Amino acid sequence: MSKPEKRSCIDLIKPYVPGKPVEEVERELGLKNVIKLASNENPLGPSPLALQALQELLPRLHYYPDGNCFYLKQSLAEKLALQPQQLVFGNGSDEILSLITRTYINPGDESLAVSPTFSEYEFAMRMMGGIPRAIPLRGKYFEFNLDELAAAVNERTRLIFICSPNNPTGSAVDKERLDRFLQQLPAGVLVVLDQAYYEYADCYGSDAGLEYVRAGLPVIVLRTFSKIYGLAGLRIGYGAAPAEVIADLNRVREPFNVNSAAQAAAQAALEDEEHVRQSRALAAEGQAQLREGLMKLGLEPVPSQANFCFVDVKVDSRKVFQKLLQRGVIVRTGDIFGYPTYIRVTFGTAEQNRRFLEALEEVLKR
Ligand SMILES: Cc1ncc(COP(=O)(O)O)c(C=O)c1O
């Protein structure tokens, strides 16, 4: 076989390691009632309003989706007090990350992020031959040090990824420090403020980050319907940024990148504030339950502003992962984030959390 040589930057890409699907574990290990606490999904499922909107959409599936997400964009713009031209939708916020690097990154351009953080920033940079650089979070609670991040900016820096609340640590940066950080940045740098989990955080008001967009600062806020809205399977997220940034991204966006089911469900989900409130409350209860249970096992999870926690289990997390898997519990290992003795666990229902704690106790005892 003779195929073309791949681009040299492709060799530097580490394939994404997703959370294992429930069906795969049930099939491979012959188990039933497997629980997945590995991808920070919403254990309550989607809003009933979203499910109803999907039902109503089904007879119209032979039409292409609205490439401009017109109605969803109108609803969201109104809700967020933004102009429709300050919004772009993607096939998950993952897609918006790659729209950003496809638009702004030439080979050799650099980005900054913290470490550990969400791996897709590095992926999106590498895809374009860009160079991702990272500054470690500090202390046992993985705190952000934005002064260090600002000091690391150089003339090749184009993008700064700030994931807050941060995946996998759950730590967050407050608005005051972010305000100061933005004032220090030179021209020509776009800040990507990834707020996939911001609805769970109690350190932000609902406006978090959007005031930068309204003020025309070079900031793009990324949010998703995959987490608190419980629509991860449909793939839809959005970016809010000054209209000039959105216009740039729209040049590289595929015409029908967001399917019609995702648009309909997301629009209905936005209306369901009660579902969001319940989901947030369940995560807070889950955090309290897991913290108490983990502390009893002599483990201290990092305090989290999200719907998951990062905890040092003090032994090889891949072994713990395998043994939890045999007991029907899927979590995420910390080695993929550079922390081989940590695991990341999504807050589930009370029953799921109980099963996880029971399984972990057994695994660590052996
Ligand atoms: C921090 C962060 N950003 C973005 C995403 C991607 O979300 P989406 O499902 O919208 O692509 C995730 C998913 O896990 C995430 O953890």
The ligand as an SDF file (V2000), in Angstrom:
LIG
                    3D

 16 16  0  0  0  0  0  0  0  0999 V2000
  -13.6360   21.3290   30.1260 C   0  0  0  0  0  0  0  0  0  0  0  0
  -14.3860   20.7490   28.9990 C   0  0  0  0  0  0  0  0  0  0  0  0
  -14.5850   21.4830   27.9100 N   0  0  0  0  0  0  0  0  0  0  0  0
  -15.2530   21.0020   26.8560 C   0  0  0  0  0  0  0  0  0  0  0  0
  -15.7600   19.7280   26.8800 C   0  0  0  0  0  0  0  0  0  0  0  0
  -16.4310   19.2270   25.6530 C   0  0  0  0  0  0  0  0  0  0  0  0
  -17.7620   19.2680   25.7520 O   0  0  0  0  0  0  0  0  0  0  0  0
  -18.7110   18.9750   24.5280 P   0  0  0  0  0  0  0  0  0  0  0  0
  -19.4380   17.7330   24.8800 O   0  0  0  0  0  0  0  0  0  0  0  0
  -19.5790   20.1790   24.4250 O   0  0  0  0  0  0  0  0  0  0  0  0
  -17.8510   18.8010   23.2980 O   0  0  0  0  0  0  0  0  0  0  0  0
  -15.5830   18.9180   27.9870 C   0  0  0  0  0  0  0  0  0  0  0  0
  -16.1030   17.5450   27.9950 C   0  0  0  0  0  0  0  0  0  0  0  0
  -15.8110   16.7310   28.8120 O   0  0  0  0  0  0  0  0  0  0  0  0
  -14.8700   19.4330   29.0760 C   0  0  0  0  0  0  0  0  0  0  0  0
  -14.6290   18.7020   30.1700 O   0  0  0  0  0  0  0  0  0  0  0  0
  1  2  1  0
  2  3  1  0
  2 15  2  0
  3  4  2  0
  4  5  1  0
  5  6  1  0
  5 12  2  0
  6  7  1  0
  7  8  1  0
  8  9  2  0
  8 10  1  0
  8 11  1  0
 12 13  1  0
 12 15  1  0
 13 14  2  0
 15 16  1  0
M  END
$$$$
